[in-house]
């Protein structure tokens, strides 16, 4: 009788554990956890993947400095967080000329000088890393003259009859 009770308790415990595992697996499949950005891992990835022509002109410390300035820019723009703040409304576009200008200005103020091509290459590589880990989406479409990405310009729109 004791053996039957022990087996019954073990069976119930295994059933409850299986229910929790299945429930959590379903929840994670429907809503995967947000990607976690590790600056050290990002730095290593960027150093490995930056184009050779740029890698020949920058030291690993230069790459680290550019990435730190980029993260500083992201923080100033409100696109980074520690997970405690709400997601910003709407799409946020990162990268581009504003980021490069900020990095070049910051580097110059700290006594470093980089070429825009060097900064662009490091930023593009960093954005490729962020896409790979799922932290950002694909590159944004440039809005057409019609004002909405993908819309034809106003003069090319079909006329209603």
N, CA and C of each residue as an Amber inpcrd file, in Angstrom:
protein
   483
   0.8070000  -1.1900000   0.0000000   0.0000000   0.0000000   0.0000000
   0.8630000   1.2730000   0.0000000   1.9320000   1.2560000   0.7700000
   2.8350000   2.4050000   0.8280000   3.4940000   2.6140000  -0.5280000
   3.8430000   1.5240000  -1.2050000   4.4650000   1.6190000  -2.5140000
   3.5210000   2.2700000  -3.5190000   2.2410000   1.9140000  -3.4680000
   1.2550000   2.4900000  -4.3710000   1.1090000   3.9910000  -4.0980000
   1.1010000   4.3930000  -2.8520000   0.9800000   5.7940000  -2.4800000
   2.1890000   6.5870000  -2.9760000   3.3850000   6.0250000  -2.7850000
   4.6110000   6.6980000  -3.2400000   4.5810000   6.8550000  -4.7600000
   4.2300000   5.8100000  -5.4760000   4.1590000   5.8800000  -6.9320000
   3.1070000   6.8750000  -7.3950000   1.9790000   6.9270000  -6.6940000
   0.9300000   7.8710000  -7.0400000   1.4060000   9.3140000  -6.8250000
   2.0910000   9.5760000  -5.7260000   2.6130000  10.9180000  -5.4520000
   3.6450000  11.3070000  -6.5030000   4.5310000  10.3850000  -6.8470000
   5.5470000  10.6620000  -7.8790000   4.8730000  10.9280000  -9.2190000
   3.8720000  10.1620000  -9.5660000   3.1560000  10.3550000 -10.8270000
   2.4680000  11.7040000 -10.8860000   1.8170000  12.1070000  -9.7810000
   1.1510000  13.4120000  -9.7410000   2.1880000  14.5330000  -9.8570000
   3.3110000  14.4060000  -9.1580000   4.3680000  15.4230000  -9.2190000
   4.9170000  15.5410000 -10.6430000   5.1390000  14.4140000 -11.3010000
   5.6290000  14.4370000 -12.6870000   4.5940000  15.0580000 -13.6180000
   3.3300000  14.7790000 -13.3920000   2.2640000  15.3600000 -14.2190000
   2.2020000  16.8730000 -14.0680000   2.3180000  17.3570000 -12.8410000
   2.3060000  18.8010000 -12.5960000   3.5300000  19.4530000 -13.2380000
   4.6960000  18.8320000 -13.0860000   5.9190000  19.3740000 -13.6850000
   5.7890000  19.4120000 -15.2000000   5.2490000  18.3750000 -15.7970000
   5.0790000  18.3390000 -17.2500000   4.1260000  19.4430000 -17.7050000
   3.0620000  19.6890000 -16.9440000   2.1210000  20.7390000 -17.2950000
   2.8220000  22.0990000 -17.3030000   3.6420000  22.3960000 -16.2770000
   4.3690000  23.6720000 -16.2190000   5.3550000  23.8070000 -17.3720000
   6.0680000  22.7350000 -17.6910000   7.0440000  22.7860000 -18.7860000
   6.3430000  23.0560000 -20.1080000   5.2450000  22.3870000 -20.3570000
   4.5060000  22.5750000 -21.6030000   3.9350000  23.9960000 -21.6750000
   3.4220000  24.4970000 -20.5640000   2.8680000  25.8480000 -20.5390000
   3.9440000  26.9000000 -20.8420000   5.1040000  26.7740000 -20.2070000
   6.1850000  27.7340000 -20.4260000   6.7570000  27.6290000 -21.8340000
   6.8660000  26.4160000 -22.3640000   7.3650000  26.2410000 -23.7330000
   6.4190000  26.9120000 -24.7200000   5.1330000  26.7840000 -24.5000000
   4.1580000  27.4480000 -25.3700000   4.2310000  28.9610000 -25.2690000
   4.4180000  29.4690000 -24.0560000   4.5220000  30.9140000 -23.8540000
   5.7710000  31.4660000 -24.5320000   6.8950000  30.7520000 -24.3940000
   8.1350000  31.2110000 -25.0210000   8.0730000  31.1180000 -26.5410000
   7.3550000  30.1210000 -27.0460000   7.2120000  30.0010000 -28.5020000
   6.3680000  31.1500000 -29.0460000   5.3490000  31.5420000 -28.2970000
   4.4770000  32.6260000 -28.7560000   5.1340000  33.9840000 -28.5710000
   5.8980000  34.1520000 -27.5130000   6.5230000  35.4380000 -27.2140000
   7.9380000  35.1900000 -26.7050000   8.9160000  35.1170000 -27.6200000
  10.2870000  34.8380000 -27.1850000  10.8150000  35.9630000 -26.3030000
  11.7540000  35.6400000 -25.4330000  12.2990000  36.6810000 -24.5690000
  13.0220000  37.7380000 -25.3970000  13.0400000  38.9710000 -24.9070000
  13.7130000  40.0220000 -25.6650000  15.2090000  39.7500000 -25.7370000
  15.8440000  40.1820000 -26.8220000  17.2860000  39.9710000 -26.9400000
  18.0280000  40.7870000 -25.8890000  19.1290000  40.2430000 -25.4410000
  19.9470000  40.9260000 -24.4500000  21.2290000  41.3810000 -25.1330000
  21.5040000  42.6630000 -25.0170000  22.6860000  43.2400000 -25.6320000
  23.8240000  43.2010000 -24.6310000  24.8980000  42.5370000 -24.9990000
  26.1090000  42.4840000 -24.1810000  27.1760000  43.2890000 -24.9100000
  27.5780000  44.4410000 -24.3650000  28.5450000  45.2880000 -25.0800000
  29.8640000  44.5730000 -25.3890000  30.3090000  43.7080000 -24.5000000
  31.5800000  43.0160000 -24.7390000  31.4440000  42.0110000 -25.8900000
  30.3300000  41.2990000 -25.9120000  30.0710000  40.3530000 -27.0100000
  29.9220000  41.1050000 -28.3320000  29.2340000  42.2470000 -28.2920000
  29.0680000  43.0600000 -29.5040000  30.4190000  43.5470000 -30.0080000
  31.2550000  44.0000000 -29.0940000  32.5910000  44.4800000 -29.4710000
  33.3780000  43.3720000 -30.1690000  33.3930000  42.1860000 -29.5820000
  34.1330000  41.0670000 -30.1820000  33.5770000  40.7240000 -31.5620000
  32.2520000  40.7400000 -31.6970000  31.6240000  40.4080000 -32.9750000
  31.9900000  41.4480000 -34.0250000  31.9360000  42.7190000 -33.6510000
  32.2430000  43.7970000 -34.6000000  33.7060000  43.7180000 -35.0290000
  34.6150000  43.4890000 -34.0800000  36.0410000  43.3920000 -34.4280000
  36.2720000  42.2560000 -35.4170000  35.5610000  41.1570000 -35.2600000
  35.7100000  40.0170000 -36.1720000  35.1070000  40.2720000 -37.5430000
  34.0460000  41.0780000 -37.6180000  33.2900000  41.2220000 -38.8600000
  33.4540000  42.5620000 -39.5730000  34.1610000  43.5120000 -38.9850000
  34.3330000  44.7990000 -39.6590000  35.1140000  44.5550000 -40.9590000
  34.7840000  45.2490000 -42.0410000  35.4860000  45.0260000 -43.3100000
  37.0040000  45.1790000 -43.1530000  37.7360000  44.3360000 -43.8660000
  39.2000000  44.3080000 -43.7460000  39.8440000  45.6590000 -44.0470000
  39.3200000  46.3600000 -45.0320000  39.9270000  47.6390000 -45.4010000
  39.8420000  48.6430000 -44.2490000  38.7920000  48.5520000 -43.4520000
  38.6510000  49.4300000 -42.2920000  39.4260000  48.8610000 -41.1060000
  39.3940000  47.5660000 -40.9510000  40.1210000  46.9350000 -39.8420000
  41.6150000  47.2470000 -39.9240000  42.1230000  47.4360000 -41.1350000
  43.5430000  47.7470000 -41.3020000  43.8780000  49.1530000 -40.8360000
  42.8690000  50.0190000 -40.7280000  43.1290000  51.4150000 -40.3550000
  42.7220000  51.7380000 -38.9240000  42.0660000  50.8070000 -38.2270000
  41.6220000  51.0440000 -36.8610000  42.1980000  50.0010000 -35.9160000
  42.5170000  50.4150000 -34.7250000  42.9270000  49.4590000 -33.6900000
  41.6670000  48.9370000 -32.9990000  41.7680000  47.8210000 -32.2950000
  40.6120000  47.3620000 -31.5190000  40.1250000  48.4140000 -30.5170000
  41.0410000  49.2030000 -29.9610000  40.6250000  50.2770000 -29.0460000
  39.8230000  51.3500000 -29.7750000  40.1840000  51.6320000 -31.0220000
  39.4120000  52.5880000 -31.8190000  37.9780000  52.0720000 -32.0310000
  37.8720000  50.7880000 -32.3610000  36.5450000  50.1930000 -32.5680000
  35.7370000  50.2830000 -31.2820000  36.3690000  49.9520000 -30.1560000
  35.6670000  50.0320000 -28.8690000  35.1890000  51.4650000 -28.6060000
  36.0340000  52.4490000 -28.8650000  35.6840000  53.8500000 -28.6250000
  34.5050000  54.2660000 -29.5110000  34.5470000  53.8890000 -30.7810000
  33.4400000  54.2270000 -31.6890000  32.1400000  53.5880000 -31.2040000
  32.2130000  52.3310000 -30.7650000  31.0140000  51.6570000 -30.2660000
  30.4950000  52.3190000 -28.9970000  31.3960000  52.7460000 -28.1240000
  30.9660000  53.4410000 -26.9030000  30.2790000  54.7590000 -27.2380000
  30.8190000  55.4820000 -28.2100000  30.1750000  56.7310000 -28.6290000
  28.8120000  56.4500000 -29.2540000  28.7130000  55.3550000 -30.0010000
  27.4270000  55.0050000 -30.5990000  26.4060000  54.6870000 -29.5090000
  26.7970000  53.9210000 -28.5000000  25.8800000  53.6090000 -27.4080000
  25.4810000  54.8790000 -26.6470000  26.4270000  55.7740000 -26.4750000
  26.1290000  57.0600000 -25.8390000  25.0790000  57.8240000 -26.6590000
  25.2360000  57.8070000 -27.9720000  24.2650000  58.4620000 -28.8580000
  22.8900000  57.8060000 -28.7200000  22.8650000  56.4590000 -28.6930000
  21.5950000  55.7420000 -28.5280000  20.9210000  56.1450000 -27.2160000
  21.6990000  56.2470000 -26.1430000  21.1310000  56.6300000 -24.8510000
  20.5680000  58.0450000 -24.9030000  21.2630000  58.9390000 -25.5540000
  20.7790000  60.3220000 -25.6730000  19.4940000  60.3930000 -26.4990000
  19.3440000  59.4750000 -27.4550000  18.1480000  59.4550000 -28.2970000
  17.0020000  58.6830000 -27.6560000  17.2650000  58.0180000 -26.5410000
  16.2220000  57.2760000 -25.8420000  15.8910000  55.9300000 -26.4510000
  16.8200000  55.3370000 -27.1810000  16.5310000  54.0430000 -27.8040000
  17.1630000  52.8820000 -27.0480000  17.7990000  53.1580000 -25.9170000
  18.3260000  52.0820000 -25.0940000  17.6470000  52.1330000 -23.7520000
  17.6570000  51.0290000 -23.0760000  17.0670000  50.9770000 -21.7480000
  17.5500000  49.7550000 -21.0190000  17.2390000  49.7200000 -19.7550000
  17.6530000  48.5790000 -18.9500000  16.5260000  47.5850000 -18.7410000
  15.4730000  47.7090000 -19.5060000  14.3580000  46.7800000 -19.4000000
  13.2620000  47.2590000 -18.4720000  13.4890000  48.3570000 -17.7440000
  12.4940000  48.8270000 -16.7980000  11.5610000  49.8700000 -17.3970000
  11.9330000  50.4170000 -18.5410000  11.0920000  51.4450000 -19.1430000
  10.2330000  50.8420000 -20.2400000   9.1620000  51.5340000 -20.5470000
   8.2730000  51.0670000 -21.6170000   8.9510000  51.2460000 -22.9600000
   8.5350000  50.4550000 -23.9250000   9.0640000  50.5990000 -25.2770000
   8.6100000  51.9320000 -25.8410000   9.4890000  52.6160000 -26.5740000
   9.0760000  53.8850000 -27.1650000   7.9940000  53.6570000 -28.2070000
   7.0720000  54.6000000 -28.3580000   6.0100000  54.4280000 -29.3470000
   6.5550000  54.5780000 -30.7610000   6.0420000  53.7700000 -31.6540000
   6.4080000  53.8840000 -33.0650000   7.7840000  53.3360000 -33.3700000
   8.1410000  53.4580000 -34.6310000   9.4370000  52.9880000 -35.0890000
  10.5100000  54.0080000 -34.7610000  11.6880000  53.5020000 -34.4560000
  12.8300000  54.3730000 -34.1940000  13.8920000  54.0030000 -35.2030000
  14.4450000  54.9960000 -35.8620000  15.4700000  54.7750000 -36.8680000
  16.8210000  55.1270000 -36.2560000  17.7490000  54.1710000 -36.3190000
  19.1040000  54.4080000 -35.8070000  20.0830000  54.2530000 -36.9590000
  21.2460000  54.8240000 -36.7810000  22.2450000  54.7790000 -37.8450000
  22.1140000  56.0100000 -38.7120000  22.9790000  56.1130000 -39.6640000
  22.8850000  57.2330000 -40.5850000  23.7970000  58.3790000 -40.2310000
  23.5890000  59.4690000 -40.9340000  24.4820000  60.6180000 -40.8490000
  24.5040000  61.2580000 -39.4700000  23.3480000  61.3040000 -38.7760000
  23.3250000  61.9350000 -37.4560000  24.2180000  61.1900000 -36.4860000
  24.1700000  59.8620000 -36.5270000  24.9980000  59.0550000 -35.6340000
  26.4690000  59.2740000 -35.9430000  26.8150000  59.2560000 -37.2140000
  28.2120000  59.4430000 -37.6150000  28.6970000  60.8290000 -37.1990000
  27.8910000  61.8570000 -37.4220000  28.2800000  63.2140000 -37.0190000
  28.5180000  63.2980000 -35.5190000  27.6310000  62.6750000 -34.7460000
  27.7900000  62.6950000 -33.2930000  29.0990000  62.0140000 -32.8930000
  29.3640000  60.8490000 -33.4770000  30.5810000  60.1030000 -33.1290000
  31.8260000  60.8860000 -33.5280000  31.8200000  61.4670000 -34.7080000
  32.9750000  62.2590000 -35.1470000  33.2150000  63.4560000 -34.2250000
  32.1350000  64.1390000 -33.8230000  32.2690000  65.2800000 -32.9100000
  32.7900000  64.8330000 -31.5480000  32.2270000  63.7260000 -31.0310000
  32.6630000  63.2170000 -29.7180000  34.1170000  62.7700000 -29.7740000
  34.4880000  62.1080000 -30.8520000  35.8720000  61.6380000 -30.9800000
  36.8190000  62.8280000 -31.0420000  36.4430000  63.8380000 -31.7960000
  37.3000000  65.0170000 -31.9150000  37.4330000  65.7210000 -30.5660000
  36.3440000  65.7790000 -29.8070000  36.4100000  66.4440000 -28.4980000
  37.2480000  65.6480000 -27.4970000  37.4250000  64.3510000 -27.7520000
  38.2610000  63.5470000 -26.8520000  39.6810000  63.3730000 -27.3930000
  39.9850000  64.0690000 -28.4930000  41.3430000  64.0460000 -29.0230000
  41.6090000  62.9710000 -30.0620000  40.5840000  62.2960000 -30.5320000
  40.7300000  61.2690000 -31.5640000  40.1910000  61.8070000 -32.8760000
  40.7280000  61.3020000 -33.9720000  40.2360000  61.7030000 -35.2850000
  39.9630000  60.4560000 -36.1150000  38.7420000  60.3460000 -36.5860000
  38.3520000  59.2310000 -37.4510000  37.7770000  59.7820000 -38.7410000
  37.8520000  58.9830000 -39.7720000  37.2220000  59.3330000 -41.0380000
  35.7640000  58.8710000 -41.0080000  34.8760000  59.5940000 -41.6770000
  33.4770000  59.1540000 -41.7150000  33.3300000  57.7220000 -42.2460000
  34.1730000  57.3360000 -43.2070000  34.1050000  55.9800000 -43.7610000
  34.4160000  54.9290000 -42.7020000  35.3520000  55.2240000 -41.8120000
  35.6870000  54.2960000 -40.7360000  34.5000000  54.1360000 -39.7810000
  33.9110000  55.2680000 -39.4180000  32.7850000  55.2370000 -38.4810000
  31.5930000  54.5300000 -39.1160000  31.3070000  54.8400000 -40.3850000
  30.1940000  54.1690000 -41.0870000  30.3900000  52.6540000 -41.0810000
  31.5910000  52.1960000 -41.3650000  31.8430000  50.7470000 -41.4200000
  31.6240000  50.0940000 -40.0660000  32.0910000  50.7240000 -38.9960000
  31.9050000  50.1590000 -37.6550000  30.4210000  50.1620000 -37.2850000
  29.7290000  51.2560000 -37.5790000  28.2980000  51.3420000 -37.2670000
  27.5050000  50.3100000 -38.0650000  27.7940000  50.1840000 -39.3530000
  27.0810000  49.1970000 -40.1740000  27.3090000  47.7860000 -39.6410000
  28.5300000  47.5060000 -39.2110000  28.8250000  46.1790000 -38.6560000
  28.0840000  45.9820000 -37.3360000  28.0370000  47.0240000 -36.5130000
  27.3060000  46.9490000 -35.2510000  25.8160000  46.7290000 -35.4970000
  25.2490000  47.4260000 -36.4840000  23.8390000  47.2410000 -36.8010000
  23.5640000  45.8380000 -37.3280000  24.5120000  45.2640000 -38.0670000
  24.3720000  43.8750000 -38.5200000  24.3440000  42.9360000 -37.3170000
  25.1650000  43.2190000 -36.3190000  25.1570000  42.4130000 -35.0950000
  23.8040000  42.5380000 -34.3830000  23.2970000  43.7450000 -34.2580000
  22.0180000  43.9500000 -33.5810000  20.8790000  43.2530000 -34.3290000
  20.9430000  43.2470000 -35.6710000  19.9410000  42.5070000 -36.4520000
  20.0650000  41.0150000 -36.1890000  21.3010000  40.5290000 -36.1170000
  21.5260000  39.0970000 -35.9240000  20.9780000  38.6070000 -34.5920000
  21.1020000  39.4010000 -33.5350000  20.5870000  38.9560000 -32.2330000
  19.1080000  39.2910000 -32.0690000  18.5260000  39.9850000 -33.0520000
  17.0990000  40.2890000 -32.9930000  16.7720000  41.5470000 -32.2170000
  17.7710000  42.3850000 -31.9520000  17.5290000  43.6070000 -31.1870000
  16.9040000  44.7060000 -32.0300000  17.1170000  44.6650000 -33.3410000
  16.5080000  45.6510000 -34.2360000  15.9530000  44.9260000 -35.4450000
  15.0840000  45.6040000 -36.1540000  14.4850000  45.0370000 -37.3500000
  15.3170000  45.3390000 -38.5800000  14.7540000  45.0740000 -39.7260000
  15.4720000  45.3380000 -40.9820000  15.6290000  46.8300000 -41.2070000
  16.4970000  47.1920000 -42.1270000  16.6580000  48.6200000 -42.4360000
  15.3210000  49.2290000 -42.8420000  15.0870000  50.4530000 -42.4060000
  13.8380000  51.1430000 -42.7240000  13.8370000  51.5740000 -44.1770000
  12.6410000  51.5770000 -44.7530000  12.5000000  52.0910000 -46.1130000
  12.5630000  53.6100000 -46.0470000  13.1270000  54.2020000 -47.0600000
  13.1470000  55.6580000 -47.1480000  11.7730000  56.1140000 -47.5880000
  11.1850000  57.0670000 -46.8620000   9.8590000  57.5320000 -47.2940000
   9.9240000  58.1010000 -48.7020000   8.9030000  57.7730000 -49.4580000
   8.8170000  58.2960000 -50.8230000   8.3050000  59.7280000 -50.7680000
   8.3370000  60.4320000 -51.8990000   7.8000000  61.8010000 -51.9110000
   6.3460000  61.8690000 -51.4790000   5.6280000  60.7420000 -51.5280000
   4.2310000  60.7030000 -51.0860000   4.0950000  60.7720000 -49.5800000
   5.2090000  60.5440000 -48.8380000   5.1810000  60.7030000 -47.4010000
   5.1120000  59.4100000 -46.6160000   4.6540000  58.3310000 -47.1990000
   4.5470000  57.0670000 -46.4930000   5.4520000  56.0620000 -47.1920000
   6.2880000  55.3260000 -46.4220000   7.1610000  54.3620000 -47.0800000
   6.3670000  53.4220000 -47.9760000   6.8430000  53.2520000 -49.1690000
   6.1900000  52.3400000 -50.1080000   5.1060000  52.9800000 -50.9520000
   4.6210000  54.1780000 -50.5750000   3.6060000  54.8600000 -51.3780000
   4.2500000  55.4690000 -52.6060000   3.5550000  55.4680000 -53.7240000
   4.1080000  56.1490000 -54.8980000   4.0270000  57.6530000 -54.6990000
   4.8370000  58.4100000 -55.4170000   4.7340000  59.8750000 -55.3270000
   3.3400000  60.3270000 -55.7180000   2.9240000  61.5000000 -55.2420000
   1.5480000  61.9550000 -55.4970000   1.1580000  61.9700000 -56.9680000
   2.0650000  62.3310000 -57.8800000   1.6930000  62.4100000 -59.2930000
   1.5690000  61.0330000 -59.9480000   2.0930000  59.9730000 -59.2930000
   2.0140000  58.6360000 -59.8730000   0.8470000  57.8250000 -59.3180000
   0.0950000  58.3890000 -58.4140000  -1.0320000  57.6540000 -57.8270000
  -2.1530000  57.5460000 -58.8380000  -2.8220000  56.4100000 -58.8840000
  -3.9460000  56.2730000 -59.8130000  -5.0610000  57.2600000 -59.4370000
  -5.6770000  57.8090000 -60.4390000  -6.7560000  58.7720000 -60.2180000
  -8.0820000  58.0430000 -60.0810000  -8.8870000  58.4860000 -59.1270000
 -10.2190000  57.9060000 -58.9450000 -11.1300000  58.4020000 -60.0630000
 -12.0100000  57.5080000 -60.5490000 -12.9070000  57.9530000 -61.6210000
 -14.2980000  58.0840000 -61.1350000
